[in-house]
Amino acid sequence: MNASEERSEQEMSDSVTIPAERTVASTQSEMTEIVLPNDTNTLGNLLGGRLMHFIDVTGAMAAFRHSRTYVVTASMDHIDFIRPVHLGDVVMLKSSVNRAFSTSMEVGVKVWVENPRTGEVVHVASAYLVFVAVDEHGRRVKVPALKPETPNEMRRFDDALLRREHREAEGQRRKLERKALKAQETSPTAAS
């Protein structure tokens, strides 16, 4: 890279102003897909993994809109498959950031399906995902705070903190479990 390109790149990065906070509305993302034969199992239902892919992409868009940088999926906490989605159905996904932490964001994704023949729309899945904001080298970067404005956004904001505390406690429990298992495996009595 020559000096002129370096200056230009520096000017571009200097001109990007990251706000101290963003609203939930500014993070909202939507995606629509039609279920094709390649997306289904032998019963003609949408594959669960394919729906998880759609959820991940829609969630990543909300996280990107909030952080305005690269994001990586850290976890998919919870997903409920409420009812099957059939070949030819139209899948509609909506996502938004529920809460922003230092470098991570919890995103909620809700999924509906529309029967194209009848127009009936039903809720078929919901999920919570955690994304981490990173720079072009994969290093974590801070994200703006989230400003919930409506009662529903405030409830989701509060609930996200409870889910985070649960994730951390569960992570600690699994870590201790792995440590105990490893100690058992290396114990002299384990060999007998």
Buried (B, 14 or more C-beta within 10 A) or exposed (E): EEEEEEEEEEEEEEEEEEEEEBBBEBBBBEBEBEBEEEBBEEEEBBBBEBBBEBBBBBBBBBBBBBBBBBBBBBBBBEBEBEEBBBBBBBBBBBBBBBBBBEBBBBBBBBBBBBEEEEEEEEEBBBBBBBBBBBEEEEEEBEBBBBBBEEEEBEEBBEBBEEBBEEBEEEEEEEEEEEEEEEEEEEEEEEEE
